Amino acid sequence: MEKETQAKIKDIITGICSFYGQKPKVSFSTPEDLDDKTIEVNVEVSDGSALIGTDGNNLVALQHLIRVIWRRQTQYPSPRFLLDINGYRQERREYLRELAKETADRVSTENRLVVLKPMNAFERRLVHLALAADDRVLTESLGEERERRIIVKPKTN
């Protein structure tokens, strides 16, 4: 991502955070578990609870808001980025990988399907990818919108 693009995103984030009385520290990285075209925008603030929200809902909305502001100010499509505040998404990715592994173990041991709680598209994708190489289980998504969830079931030979 170009330096001027990073500076523009940082300016947008700084402006939004100022409404919450926060002074953000913004950095950019390319995590190994994201595709090569997606940059992670890491924001550190003293209190991220209002910016993250319940189950990260405010974080998702904030990421969308940044993209909308970008398009309005630049007239160009938003660069591909993933917003993370105080490491919330990184911790969530680690949790979901562990949940996927534990669920696969449980499904293969009990030989019955397990339905996970509803997740957003990004989180579902992480679980699907985490279990794609596991030859003991299959995954599929079921439901609509906010109630969409993953079903992990034993693979029949």
CYANA upper distance limits for C-alpha pairs under 8 A (distance plus 0.5 A):
  1 MET  CA      5 THR  CA      7.07
  1 MET  CA      6 GLN  CA      7.24
  1 MET  CA     39 ILE  CA      7.89
  2 GLU  CA      6 GLN  CA      6.81
  3 LYS  CA      7 ALA  CA      6.59
  4 GLU  CA      8 LYS  CA      6.64
  5 THR  CA      9 ILE  CA      6.76
  6 GLN  CA     10 LYS  CA      6.54
  6 GLN  CA     28 PHE  CA      8.26
  7 ALA  CA     11 ASP  CA      6.64
  8 LYS  CA     12 ILE  CA      6.83
  8 LYS  CA     70 TRP  CA      8.49
  9 ILE  CA     13 ILE  CA      6.72
  9 ILE  CA     66 ILE  CA      8.02
  9 ILE  CA     70 TRP  CA      7.98
 10 LYS  CA     14 THR  CA      6.51
 10 LYS  CA     26 VAL  CA      6.86
 11 ASP  CA     15 GLY  CA      6.65
 12 ILE  CA     16 ILE  CA      6.82
 12 ILE  CA     66 ILE  CA      7.10
 12 ILE  CA     69 ILE  CA      7.96
 12 ILE  CA     70 TRP  CA      8.24
 13 ILE  CA     17 CYS  CA      6.53
 13 ILE  CA     24 PRO  CA      8.20
 13 ILE  CA     66 ILE  CA      7.65
 14 THR  CA     18 SER  CA      6.60
 14 THR  CA     23 LYS  CA      7.38
 14 THR  CA     24 PRO  CA      6.69
 15 GLY  CA     19 PHE  CA      7.56
 16 ILE  CA     20 TYR  CA      7.86
 17 CYS  CA     21 GLY  CA      6.95
 17 CYS  CA     22 GLN  CA      5.64
 17 CYS  CA     23 LYS  CA      7.03
 17 CYS  CA     24 PRO  CA      7.22
 18 SER  CA     22 GLN  CA      5.81
 18 SER  CA     23 LYS  CA      7.00
 22 GLN  CA     45 VAL  CA      6.72
 22 GLN  CA     46 SER  CA      7.48
 22 GLN  CA     47 ASP  CA      8.16
 23 LYS  CA     45 VAL  CA      6.81
 23 LYS  CA     46 SER  CA      8.37
 24 PRO  CA     43 VAL  CA      6.54
 24 PRO  CA     44 GLU  CA      6.02
 24 PRO  CA     45 VAL  CA      5.44
 25 LYS  CA     43 VAL  CA      6.10
 25 LYS  CA     44 GLU  CA      5.55
 25 LYS  CA     45 VAL  CA      7.11
 26 VAL  CA     41 VAL  CA      7.41
 26 VAL  CA     42 ASN  CA      6.14
 26 VAL  CA     43 VAL  CA      5.12
 26 VAL  CA     44 GLU  CA      7.05
 27 SER  CA     41 VAL  CA      6.47
 27 SER  CA     42 ASN  CA      5.61
 27 SER  CA     43 VAL  CA      7.09
 28 PHE  CA     39 ILE  CA      7.20
 28 PHE  CA     40 GLU  CA      6.20
 28 PHE  CA     41 VAL  CA      5.26
 28 PHE  CA     42 ASN  CA      6.41
 29 SER  CA     39 ILE  CA      6.41
 29 SER  CA     40 GLU  CA      5.71
 29 SER  CA     41 VAL  CA      7.17
 29 SER  CA     42 ASN  CA      7.99
 30 THR  CA     34 LEU  CA      7.74
 30 THR  CA     36 ASP  CA      7.81
 30 THR  CA     38 THR  CA      7.53
 30 THR  CA     39 ILE  CA      5.65
 30 THR  CA     40 GLU  CA      6.36
 31 PRO  CA     39 ILE  CA      8.19
 31 PRO  CA     40 GLU  CA      7.52
 34 LEU  CA     38 THR  CA      6.94
 37 LYS  CA     80 ARG  CA      7.15
 38 THR  CA     80 ARG  CA      5.48
 38 THR  CA     81 PHE  CA      5.57
 38 THR  CA     82 LEU  CA      7.41
 39 ILE  CA     80 ARG  CA      6.95
 39 ILE  CA     81 PHE  CA      5.11
 39 ILE  CA     82 LEU  CA      6.75
 40 GLU  CA     81 PHE  CA      5.96
 40 GLU  CA     82 LEU  CA      5.20
 40 GLU  CA     83 LEU  CA      6.44
 40 GLU  CA     84 ASP  CA      7.45
 41 VAL  CA     81 PHE  CA      7.06
 41 VAL  CA     82 LEU  CA      6.46
 41 VAL  CA     83 LEU  CA      5.36
 41 VAL  CA     84 ASP  CA      6.51
 42 ASN  CA     83 LEU  CA      6.79
 42 ASN  CA     84 ASP  CA      5.43
 42 ASN  CA     85 ILE  CA      6.50
 42 ASN  CA     86 ASN  CA      7.81
 42 ASN  CA     87 GLY  CA      7.82
 43 VAL  CA     83 LEU  CA      8.04
 43 VAL  CA     84 ASP  CA      6.56
 43 VAL  CA     85 ILE  CA      5.23
 43 VAL  CA     86 ASN  CA      6.60
 44 GLU  CA     48 GLY  CA      8.25
 44 GLU  CA     85 ILE  CA      6.33
 44 GLU  CA     86 ASN  CA      5.33
 44 GLU  CA     87 GLY  CA      8.40
 45 VAL  CA     85 ILE  CA      8.00
 45 VAL  CA     86 ASN  CA      7.19
 48 GLY  CA     52 ILE  CA      6.42
 48 GLY  CA     85 ILE  CA      7.09
 48 GLY  CA     86 ASN  CA      7.12
 49 SER  CA     53 GLY  CA      6.27
 50 ALA  CA     58 ASN  CA      7.86
 51 LEU  CA     58 ASN  CA      6.20
 51 LEU  CA     59 LEU  CA      6.38
 51 LEU  CA     62 LEU  CA      7.94
 51 LEU  CA     85 ILE  CA      8.12
 52 ILE  CA     56 GLY  CA      5.40
 52 ILE  CA     57 ASN  CA      7.15
 52 ILE  CA     58 ASN  CA      5.51
 52 ILE  CA     59 LEU  CA      5.02
 52 ILE  CA     85 ILE  CA      7.35
 52 ILE  CA     88 TYR  CA      8.25
 53 GLY  CA     57 ASN  CA      5.98
 53 GLY  CA     58 ASN  CA      5.15
 53 GLY  CA     59 LEU  CA      7.12
 54 THR  CA     58 ASN  CA      7.70
 56 GLY  CA     60 VAL  CA      6.89
 56 GLY  CA     88 TYR  CA      8.47
 57 ASN  CA     61 ALA  CA      6.82
 58 ASN  CA     62 LEU  CA      6.38
 59 LEU  CA     63 GLN  CA      6.66
 59 LEU  CA     83 LEU  CA      7.84
 59 LEU  CA     84 ASP  CA      8.08
 59 LEU  CA     85 ILE  CA      8.06
 60 VAL  CA     64 HIS  CA      6.86
 60 VAL  CA     83 LEU  CA      8.46
 61 ALA  CA     65 LEU  CA      6.61
 62 LEU  CA     66 ILE  CA      6.68
 63 GLN  CA     67 ARG  CA      6.97
 63 GLN  CA     82 LEU  CA      7.81
 63 GLN  CA     83 LEU  CA      6.37
 64 HIS  CA     68 VAL  CA      6.80
 65 LEU  CA     69 ILE  CA      6.64
 66 ILE  CA     70 TRP  CA      6.53
 67 ARG  CA     71 ARG  CA      6.77
 67 ARG  CA     78 SER  CA      6.01
 68 VAL  CA     72 ARG  CA      6.75
 68 VAL  CA     78 SER  CA      8.41
 69 ILE  CA     73 GLN  CA      6.53
 70 TRP  CA     74 THR  CA      6.35
 70 TRP  CA     75 GLN  CA      8.09
 70 TRP  CA     76 TYR  CA      8.05
 70 TRP  CA     77 PRO  CA      8.22
 70 TRP  CA     78 SER  CA      6.61
 71 ARG  CA     75 GLN  CA      5.38
 71 ARG  CA     76 TYR  CA      5.87
 71 ARG  CA     77 PRO  CA      6.26
 71 ARG  CA     78 SER  CA      6.64
 83 LEU  CA     89 ARG  CA      8.47
 84 ASP  CA     88 TYR  CA      6.65
 84 ASP  CA     89 ARG  CA      5.91
 84 ASP  CA     90 GLN  CA      7.88
 85 ILE  CA     89 ARG  CA      7.74
 87 GLY  CA     91 GLU  CA      6.69
 88 TYR  CA     92 ARG  CA      6.59
 89 ARG  CA     93 ARG  CA      6.51
 90 GLN  CA     94 GLU  CA      6.84
 91 GLU  CA     95 TYR  CA      6.63
 92 ARG  CA     96 LEU  CA      6.58
 93 ARG  CA     97 ARG  CA      6.73
 93 ARG  CA    123 GLU  CA      8.09
 93 ARG  CA    126 LEU  CA      7.77
 94 GLU  CA     98 GLU  CA      6.79
 95 TYR  CA     99 LEU  CA      6.53
 96 LEU  CA    100 ALA  CA      6.48
 96 LEU  CA    123 GLU  CA      7.86
 96 LEU  CA    126 LEU  CA      7.63
 96 LEU  CA    127 VAL  CA      6.82
 97 ARG  CA    101 LYS  CA      6.82
 97 ARG  CA    126 LEU  CA      7.73
 97 ARG  CA    127 VAL  CA      6.91
 97 ARG  CA    130 ALA  CA      6.53
 98 GLU  CA    102 GLU  CA      6.66
 99 LEU  CA    103 THR  CA      6.43
100 ALA  CA    104 ALA  CA      6.61
100 ALA  CA    127 VAL  CA      6.23
100 ALA  CA    130 ALA  CA      6.98
100 ALA  CA    131 LEU  CA      7.01
101 LYS  CA    105 ASP  CA      6.77
101 LYS  CA    130 ALA  CA      8.12
101 LYS  CA    131 LEU  CA      7.82
102 GLU  CA    106 ARG  CA      6.66
103 THR  CA    107 VAL  CA      6.52
103 THR  CA    114 VAL  CA      7.76
103 THR  CA    152 VAL  CA      7.92
104 ALA  CA    108 SER  CA      6.59
104 ALA  CA    131 LEU  CA      7.96
104 ALA  CA    134 ASP  CA      8.33
104 ALA  CA    136 ARG  CA      7.81
104 ALA  CA    137 VAL  CA      6.83
104 ALA  CA    152 VAL  CA      7.65
105 ASP  CA    109 THR  CA      6.52
106 ARG  CA    110 GLU  CA      6.40
106 ARG  CA    111 ASN  CA      8.38
107 VAL  CA    111 ASN  CA      5.80
107 VAL  CA    112 ARG  CA      5.98
107 VAL  CA    113 LEU  CA      6.37
107 VAL  CA    114 VAL  CA      7.05
107 VAL  CA    137 VAL  CA      7.85
107 VAL  CA    152 VAL  CA      7.64
107 VAL  CA    153 LYS  CA      6.80
107 VAL  CA    154 PRO  CA      6.51
108 SER  CA    112 ARG  CA      7.91
108 SER  CA    136 ARG  CA      6.75
108 SER  CA    137 VAL  CA      7.58
108 SER  CA    154 PRO  CA      6.45
111 ASN  CA    153 LYS  CA      8.39
111 ASN  CA    154 PRO  CA      6.47
112 ARG  CA    153 LYS  CA      6.79
112 ARG  CA    154 PRO  CA      6.85
113 LEU  CA    151 ILE  CA      7.31
113 LEU  CA    152 VAL  CA      6.03
113 LEU  CA    153 LYS  CA      4.59
113 LEU  CA    154 PRO  CA      6.89
114 VAL  CA    151 ILE  CA      6.32
114 VAL  CA    152 VAL  CA      5.77
114 VAL  CA    153 LYS  CA      6.89
115 VAL  CA    149 ARG  CA      7.66
115 VAL  CA    150 ILE  CA      6.50
115 VAL  CA    151 ILE  CA      5.02
115 VAL  CA    152 VAL  CA      6.86
116 LEU  CA    149 ARG  CA      6.48
116 LEU  CA    150 ILE  CA      5.96
116 LEU  CA    151 ILE  CA      6.81
116 LEU  CA    152 VAL  CA      8.32
117 LYS  CA    149 ARG  CA      6.34
117 LYS  CA    150 ILE  CA      7.97
118 PRO  CA    146 ARG  CA      7.14
118 PRO  CA    147 GLU  CA      5.68
118 PRO  CA    148 ARG  CA      5.76
118 PRO  CA    149 ARG  CA      4.78
118 PRO  CA    150 ILE  CA      7.89
119 MET  CA    123 GLU  CA      6.35
119 MET  CA    124 ARG  CA      6.43
119 MET  CA    146 ARG  CA      7.72
119 MET  CA    147 GLU  CA      8.03
119 MET  CA    148 ARG  CA      6.95
119 MET  CA    149 ARG  CA      6.32
119 MET  CA    150 ILE  CA      8.50
120 ASN  CA    124 ARG  CA      6.73
120 ASN  CA    146 ARG  CA      7.52
120 ASN  CA    148 ARG  CA      8.01
121 ALA  CA    125 ARG  CA      6.59
122 PHE  CA    126 LEU  CA      6.92
123 GLU  CA    127 VAL  CA      6.96
124 ARG  CA    128 HIS  CA      6.65
124 ARG  CA    141 SER  CA      8.29
124 ARG  CA    149 ARG  CA      7.81
124 ARG  CA    150 ILE  CA      7.25
125 ARG  CA    129 LEU  CA      6.57
126 LEU  CA    130 ALA  CA      6.52
127 VAL  CA    131 LEU  CA      6.75
128 HIS  CA    132 ALA  CA      6.40
128 HIS  CA    139 THR  CA      6.84
128 HIS  CA    140 GLU  CA      8.27
129 LEU  CA    133 ALA  CA      8.19
130 ALA  CA    134 ASP  CA      8.48
131 LEU  CA    137 VAL  CA      7.82
131 LEU  CA    138 LEU  CA      8.05
131 LEU  CA    139 THR  CA      7.91
132 ALA  CA    138 LEU  CA      8.04
132 ALA  CA    139 THR  CA      8.40
135 ASP  CA    155 LYS  CA      7.68
136 ARG  CA    154 PRO  CA      6.56
136 ARG  CA    155 LYS  CA      5.90
137 VAL  CA    152 VAL  CA      7.01
137 VAL  CA    153 LYS  CA      5.98
137 VAL  CA    154 PRO  CA      5.00
137 VAL  CA    155 LYS  CA      5.14
138 LEU  CA    152 VAL  CA      6.28
138 LEU  CA    153 LYS  CA      5.88
138 LEU  CA    154 PRO  CA      6.74
138 LEU  CA    155 LYS  CA      6.17
139 THR  CA    150 ILE  CA      7.09
139 THR  CA    151 ILE  CA      6.09
139 THR  CA    152 VAL  CA      5.12
139 THR  CA    153 LYS  CA      6.89
140 GLU  CA    150 ILE  CA      6.11
140 GLU  CA    151 ILE  CA      5.87
140 GLU  CA    152 VAL  CA      7.33
141 SER  CA    148 ARG  CA      7.09
141 SER  CA    149 ARG  CA      6.00
141 SER  CA    150 ILE  CA      4.95
141 SER  CA    151 ILE  CA      6.63
142 LEU  CA    148 ARG  CA      6.00
142 LEU  CA    149 ARG  CA      5.99
142 LEU  CA    150 ILE  CA      6.71
142 LEU  CA    151 ILE  CA      7.56
143 GLY  CA    147 GLU  CA      6.17
143 GLY  CA    148 ARG  CA      4.68
143 GLY  CA    149 ARG  CA      6.82
144 GLU  CA    148 ARG  CA      5.27
